[in-house]
Every structure is written in C-alpha cells, then in structure tokens.
Amino acid sequence: MNLQRASGILLHPTSFPNGVLDEHAYRFLDWLASAGQRWWQVLPLGPPEGLTGSPYMSPSAFAGSPALLADPEAMVTGEEAAAFRERNAYWIDDWIEHGGSLEDQVRFDREWQALRDYAHDRGVRVLGDMPIYVAAGSADVHAHPELFQDGLVAGVPPDLFAETGQLWGNPLYDWTAMRADGYRWWIERFRRAFALVDLTRVDHFRGFVSYWAVPAGNPTAVEGKWRRGPGAHVFHAVEHELGPLPVVAEDLGMITEPVVRLRRELGFPGMVVLQFALGGDPTNPHLPANHEEQAVVYTGTHDNDTTRGWWESLTDEDRAWTGLASDDPTWSLIGAAWGSRAALAIAPLQDVLDLGSEARMNLPGTEDGNWQWRYAPDALTDERARRLRELTEQAGRAG
C-alpha cells in the first residue's frame, strides 16, 4: 500500500479522561479534526492482561476489551447477537468457552464502530496495532494448541541494552502446522483487525523472518536460539483471501537485511523514531536524511519516554547535537517529524501537550505503573489545535 502525506496522534482509548469510549472520545476526534490531523493511532484493542494491564498480553487475539465500554449494561437483542456470532464464527465460541461474554463483544463492536464512523465523518482514519504473539493462557492457545510449539517461549537475545536478553514468555507458533492449515488463524486474525481499523501496525515484524526461541522454564533469554519464520508465505496467504493488506511493519530494533528485504518485497511501510536518531552513525535509519518516503515517522512511541522527559535525560552534548530549540524542544521535535519525507508523521498526545516523564505510557521491562496515563479533560485546547494545524499545513500534511 502507499501512504499519502498526512499526520496524526497516538492515543490509546484507555488514556481518555474516563478511560472508556464516552463523550470524551468524540470530543477528542472533534479536536483532532480541528487540528488538521487525518490519523488516530491506537494500541491493541483486546482485553489487557490482568496483572500488568498490558494490551500486548491479551487473553484473546480477536476480542475487544469490555473495559472500554461506556455503557456496559446496554441492551443486546437476540437478533443483533446472532448476526455478530455469524460474522465472527471463527473465534467467538472459543472466547465464550474461555469465560468471555458474547453480549460484551456485541456492545464493544457497536460502541467502537459508532466512534470509528464518527472519525470517518471528520476525515480521520484509525491506525491499529497487532501484537505478533498471544498470551500463554489465551483463548487462542486453548482452542488451537496444535498451532503452538511445546517447550519453547518467545523473547529476544542479549544485546547492549539487556545483557540477559528479554524473556517475554509467550507461546511460539508452530509455523509448519500453520502452513499445513493454510495460515487460517492468521487470515481470520487479519480479517478481524481490518473490521476494526483502517490500517494496522504489525508488531515485531522481524519475527516473521527469524525469531528467538527460549526453552520454557529458563530464567533468562540467554539460552535461546534463532529459528526461521514463515517469511512472506503467511502474508501471501492472507492477501490471497483478503486482498491488498493495509499494514505498517514495526521494524524497530536490531534489524537485519533479510527483514528489510521482506518488508520491501511485501510493500509495507516501516517505522522510524526520531528519539533513536542520536549518535554518530550516518547510516542510522532514524536520521531524517535516511527516512524513506513510505514510512511512518514518530517523535516517540508508547515504549519511549515523552519527548520532554527524553530531552531532560540528555547530556548537554547530546542536546546540542540534536539541533532542537532548547526553549521548546518538544515542539521542535514534532516539527522535525512533520518536516520528514516520511509520508505519515505521528506524535503521542503527551508530546502535543508537552508533558514530562510522569505521562509516560510504558517502560519496557517493568510491570508496575504502566498503561495508566490519562489526559486531563481540559487539556485539548483550541490554542494547541491551532498550533498543530498551522504546523501540519506548513508541512503539507493537512487534509
């Protein structure tokens, strides 16, 4: 797919003032449109994992989160429920058997689609997020154990940032079994995603080329080994049934040439993050001079500190190297993102509000205090909308 030049804001629905799809969600979309933005990016919409609240560790790869419902007691008719069950026959019974509620899923779809329609009416499209892996205790693993490997779990190898690697603990896919099934689980997963969003970010894209497999029970990821992923085959199978795939590849981290080749072969835009542009490497893909046109550029992602917090953590030398305005570094970085040749520019709402580290969404490798930030009801001012619109128009990104 080809992205058109535009910009948008990253904000998960849990960060609305009440954390649900209520009137604040609609006001946000009004504000977004008034600011000249054409994209709203969210994180995964599934039920979050109970202990950490992470939307990337969900008990279902298909279900919507009932915690987002503005009206969890809304009436659901039998005829509405039956139609939903028919449309979602592949997964809904598995979710119900896992303890989920059909009525909550009908309510979620009703509230979410009403909000998405409201966004479309204002020229705003939704960019979603698909985690590559599922939780060990998920309905997906329970319903399809034959599609997952025994004795191995997901992680990433040791690197400069983590000397023992990262042990995620998710079940790993049995790609041989999935290929024998025609990748049906992935076809249905993408079908569900495209029913909810207009474009989806595929997390940990490099895992489709090769993935780090760690023996279950190991205390760290050190003893893992690289194993080959399915490459383009899974995406070709999905495309054969669903048509062209509106996908952005999350290709951050230690990316090898085969990963770059696969992304380009599939025609997926990648990601660049301006906070990662520090350092003296002239080949750094995050440097504005190296941005591809078919890419999404971020000031920072949900895993980064806010730009204000990031700036305050830098040395004087690094601050000077960035070339950002010291009296207004956050909006200076937003300006750099909006000025990039990358087709789509995204900033977290925290950056538009110029908030510090207290507003950080997630600190990878920690369990406490994440996924909890909400903006104040009076934060979305006309003044900030005007400033963002002016920048957007100057950068040629306005709708």
C-alpha positions in Angstrom: 0.0 0.0 0.0 1.1 3.6 -0.5 0.7 6.0 2.4 -0.3 9.6 1.5 1.3 12.5 3.1 -0.6 13.1 6.4 -0.1 13.2 10.2 -1.9 12.0 13.3 -1.8 11.4 17.0 -1.1 8.3 19.1 -3.6 7.9 21.9 -4.9 4.7 23.3 -8.6 4.7 24.4 -7.6 3.9 28.0 -6.0 7.4 28.0 -9.3 9.2 27.6 -10.2 11.1 30.8 -12.5 8.3 31.9 -10.7 5.5 30.1 -13.7 4.5 28.0 -15.4 5.3 24.7 -17.6 8.0 26.1 -18.2 11.7 25.1 -14.5 12.5 25.7 -13.7 10.1 22.8 -15.9 12.1 20.5 -14.6 15.4 21.7 -11.1 14.1 21.0 -12.0 13.3 17.4 -13.5 16.8 17.0 -10.3 18.3 18.4 -8.2 16.0 16.1 -10.1 17.2 13.0 -9.8 20.8 14.1 -6.1 20.3 14.4 -5.9 19.1 10.8 -5.0 15.5 11.7 -6.1 12.6 9.5 -5.0 9.6 11.6 -5.7 8.4 15.1 -3.3 5.6 16.2 -4.4 3.3 19.0 -2.7 0.4 20.8 -4.2 -3.2 20.7 -7.9 -3.1 21.5 -8.1 -6.5 23.1 -8.7 -7.2 26.8 -5.5 -6.3 28.7 -3.6 -8.8 30.8 -4.9 -8.7 34.3 -1.7 -8.1 36.4 0.1 -5.6 34.3 -2.7 -4.1 32.2 -0.7 -4.6 29.1 -2.7 -4.6 25.8 0.1 -6.6 24.3 -0.5 -9.6 26.5 -4.2 -10.4 26.0 -6.4 -13.4 26.6 -7.7 -13.1 23.1 -6.2 -12.0 19.7 -9.7 -11.3 18.5 -11.9 -10.0 21.3 -12.4 -6.3 22.1 -11.9 -5.0 25.6 -15.1 -4.8 27.7 -13.2 -2.3 29.9 -13.5 0.3 27.2 -17.3 0.2 27.2 -19.0 3.5 28.0 -22.3 1.6 28.6 -21.5 -2.0 29.8 -25.2 -2.6 30.6 -26.6 -1.6 27.2 -29.3 -3.9 25.9 -28.3 -6.6 23.3 -31.1 -8.1 21.3 -31.1 -11.8 20.2 -31.1 -10.8 16.5 -28.1 -8.5 17.0 -26.2 -11.1 18.9 -26.9 -13.8 16.3 -25.6 -11.6 13.5 -22.4 -10.9 15.4 -21.9 -14.6 16.1 -22.3 -15.4 12.4 -19.8 -12.8 11.3 -17.3 -13.9 14.0 -17.9 -17.6 13.9 -14.2 -18.5 13.8 -13.4 -17.2 17.3 -16.4 -16.1 19.3 -17.3 -19.6 20.7 -13.7 -20.1 21.8 -13.9 -16.7 23.6 -17.2 -17.6 25.3 -15.8 -21.0 26.4 -12.8 -19.1 27.8 -15.1 -17.1 30.0 -15.8 -14.2 27.7 -19.2 -12.7 27.0 -21.0 -12.6 23.7 -23.0 -9.6 24.8 -19.9 -7.6 25.8 -18.4 -8.3 22.3 -21.6 -7.1 20.6 -21.5 -4.0 22.8 -17.9 -3.4 22.1 -18.4 -3.6 18.3 -21.4 -1.3 18.5 -19.6 1.4 20.5 -16.3 1.1 18.6 -17.9 1.2 15.1 -20.0 4.2 16.1 -16.9 6.0 17.2 -15.0 4.9 14.1 -17.8 6.1 11.8 -17.7 9.4 13.7 -14.0 9.6 12.9 -14.5 8.8 9.2 -17.1 11.6 9.0 -14.5 14.0 10.2 -11.8 12.8 7.8 -9.9 10.8 10.4 -8.9 7.1 9.9 -7.8 4.7 12.6 -4.3 3.0 12.7 -4.5 -0.1 14.9 -1.9 -2.4 16.4 -1.5 -6.2 16.1 0.9 -7.9 18.6 2.8 -10.7 17.0 2.3 -13.1 19.9 -0.6 -14.2 22.2 -0.7 -14.9 25.9 0.0 -18.4 27.2 -3.4 -18.6 28.9 -5.3 -17.1 26.0 -8.4 -18.5 24.3 -6.4 -18.9 21.2 -3.9 -21.3 22.7 -6.7 -23.2 24.5 -8.7 -23.6 21.2 -5.8 -24.3 18.9 -3.0 -26.0 20.8 -1.8 -27.7 17.7 -0.7 -24.3 16.2 1.8 -23.6 19.0 5.1 -25.1 19.9 5.7 -27.1 23.1 8.6 -26.3 25.4 9.7 -23.1 23.8 8.7 -19.5 24.5 9.4 -16.1 22.9 12.0 -13.5 23.8 14.9 -11.5 22.3 18.6 -12.2 22.7 21.1 -10.4 24.8 22.2 -7.0 23.4 23.7 -3.7 24.6 20.6 -2.8 26.5 19.9 -6.1 28.2 22.8 -8.4 28.9 20.5 -11.4 29.6 18.1 -10.6 26.8 14.3 -10.2 27.3 12.2 -13.2 28.2 8.7 -12.5 27.0 7.3 -16.0 27.8 4.7 -16.0 25.0 4.0 -19.3 23.3 5.7 -19.6 19.9 3.8 -20.5 16.7 4.3 -23.9 15.1 4.7 -22.5 11.6 4.8 -25.9 10.0 1.3 -26.7 11.4 0.1 -23.2 10.4 1.3 -23.7 6.9 -0.5 -27.0 6.7 -3.7 -25.3 7.7 -3.2 -22.6 5.0 -2.5 -20.0 7.7 -6.2 -19.9 8.5 -5.7 -18.5 12.0 -3.7 -15.5 10.6 -6.3 -15.0 7.8 -9.0 -14.7 10.4 -6.9 -12.5 12.7 -6.3 -10.0 9.9 -9.9 -10.2 8.9 -10.9 -9.2 12.4 -8.3 -6.4 12.6 -9.4 -4.9 9.3 -13.0 -4.9 10.6 -11.9 -2.6 13.4 -9.3 -0.3 11.9 -8.3 1.2 8.6 -4.5 0.3 8.8 -2.7 -1.9 11.3 0.8 -1.9 12.7 2.2 -5.4 12.9 4.3 -5.7 16.0 7.8 -7.3 16.0 7.8 -7.8 12.2 11.3 -9.2 12.3 9.8 -12.3 14.0 8.4 -13.4 10.6 11.9 -13.7 9.3 13.5 -15.3 12.3 12.6 -15.4 16.0 14.4 -16.1 19.3 13.2 -19.3 20.9 13.9 -19.9 24.6 13.4 -23.2 26.4 10.4 -22.9 28.7 11.4 -22.6 32.3 14.7 -20.8 31.7 15.1 -17.7 34.0 16.6 -15.6 31.2 16.6 -15.4 27.4 20.4 -16.2 27.1 20.0 -19.8 26.2 17.7 -19.1 23.2 18.4 -19.8 19.6 17.3 -18.2 16.3 14.7 -20.1 14.3 13.4 -19.4 10.9 10.0 -17.8 10.5 7.5 -18.2 7.6 8.7 -15.2 5.7 6.3 -13.9 3.0 4.2 -17.0 2.9 1.8 -16.1 5.7 1.2 -12.6 4.2 0.6 -14.0 0.7 -1.9 -16.4 2.2 -3.8 -13.6 3.9 -3.6 -11.3 0.8 -4.9 -14.1 -1.4 -8.1 -14.2 0.6 -8.5 -10.6 1.9 -6.9 -8.6 -0.9 -4.2 -5.9 -0.5 -3.0 -5.6 3.1 -3.1 -2.2 4.8 -0.2 -2.9 7.1 2.7 -1.0 8.7 5.6 -3.1 9.7 7.1 -2.4 13.2 10.7 -2.9 12.2 12.4 -1.3 15.1 15.4 -2.7 17.0 18.2 -4.8 15.6 17.0 -5.3 12.0 18.9 -7.4 9.5 19.0 -7.1 5.8 16.6 -10.1 5.3 14.0 -8.2 7.4 14.4 -5.1 5.2 14.1 -7.2 2.1 10.9 -8.9 3.3 9.3 -5.6 4.2 10.1 -4.1 0.8 9.0 -7.3 -1.0 5.6 -7.0 0.7 5.4 -3.3 0.1 4.8 -2.5 3.7 5.9 0.9 5.1 8.3 0.7 8.1 8.8 2.8 11.2 11.4 5.4 12.2 11.6 7.2 15.6 13.4 10.5 16.0 14.4 9.8 19.6 16.5 6.9 18.2 18.5 9.2 15.9 21.1 10.1 18.4 24.7 9.0 17.8 27.3 9.4 15.1 26.3 6.6 12.8 25.5 8.3 9.4 23.6 5.1 8.3 21.2 5.3 11.2 17.8 4.8 9.6 16.2 7.1 12.2 18.1 10.1 11.0 15.8 12.3 8.9 18.3 12.2 6.0 17.8 8.4 5.8 14.0 8.3 6.1 12.1 6.5 3.3 9.1 8.1 1.8 6.9 5.1 2.5 7.4 5.1 6.3 5.8 6.3 9.5 7.9 8.7 11.5 7.4 9.2 15.2 8.7 11.6 17.8 8.5 8.6 20.1 6.3 5.5 20.6 4.3 4.2 23.6 7.5 2.5 24.7 9.6 5.7 24.7 9.7 8.4 27.3 7.8 11.5 26.4 9.9 13.9 24.4 10.0 16.4 27.3 11.2 13.5 29.6 13.7 12.3 27.0 15.1 15.8 26.5 15.6 16.3 30.2 17.5 13.0 30.4 20.1 14.1 27.7 23.5 15.4 28.3 24.3 19.0 27.2 26.4 17.5 24.4 23.5 15.4 23.1 21.1 18.3 23.4 23.4 20.4 21.2 23.8 17.6 18.7 20.0 17.3 18.2 19.8 20.9 16.9 16.4 21.2 18.7 15.3 24.5 20.1 16.3 24.4 23.8 13.5 26.7 24.8 10.8 24.4 23.2 12.4 21.0 22.4 9.2 19.0 22.3 7.5 21.1 19.6 10.9 21.4 17.8 11.0 17.6 17.5 7.3 17.5 16.4 8.3 20.0 13.7 11.2 17.7 12.6 8.8 14.7 12.4 6.3 16.7 10.4 9.0 18.0 8.1 10.3 14.5 7.4 10.0 13.0 3.9 8.2 10.0 5.5 4.6 10.0 4.3 3.0 9.7 7.7 4.1 11.6 10.9 2.7 10.6 14.3 3.2 12.1 17.7 1.8 10.8 21.0 -0.7 13.2 22.6 1.7 13.5 25.5 4.1 15.3 23.2 1.5 17.7 21.8 0.7 18.5 25.4 4.4 18.8 26.2 4.2 16.6 29.2 7.1 15.1 31.2 8.0 11.6 32.2 5.1 11.4 34.6 2.9 10.9 31.4 5.0 8.0 30.0 2.8 5.2 28.8 5.1 2.2 29.2 8.6 1.5 30.4 9.6 -1.9 28.8 10.9 -4.5 31.2 8.8 -3.2 34.1 5.4 -4.3 35.4 4.2 -1.5 37.7 2.9 1.9 36.8 2.4 1.3 33.0 -0.6 1.8 30.8 -2.3 4.1 33.3 -1.9 7.6 31.9 -5.0 9.7 31.1 -5.2 13.3 29.9 -7.0 16.0 31.8 -10.5 16.8 30.5 -9.5 20.4 29.7 -6.1 19.5 28.0 -7.4 19.7 24.4 -7.4 23.4 24.0 -8.2 25.4 20.9 -4.7 27.0 21.1 -2.9 23.7 20.8 -5.2 22.6 17.9 -4.4 25.9 16.1 -0.7 25.4 16.6 -0.8 21.8 15.4 -2.9 22.7 12.4 -0.5 25.5 11.4 2.5 23.1 11.6 0.5 20.5 9.6 -0.4 22.9 6.9 3.2 24.2 6.6 4.4 20.6 6.3 1.9 19.8 3.5 0.2 17.2 5.7 -3.3 18.8 6.2 -6.4 17.1 4.8 
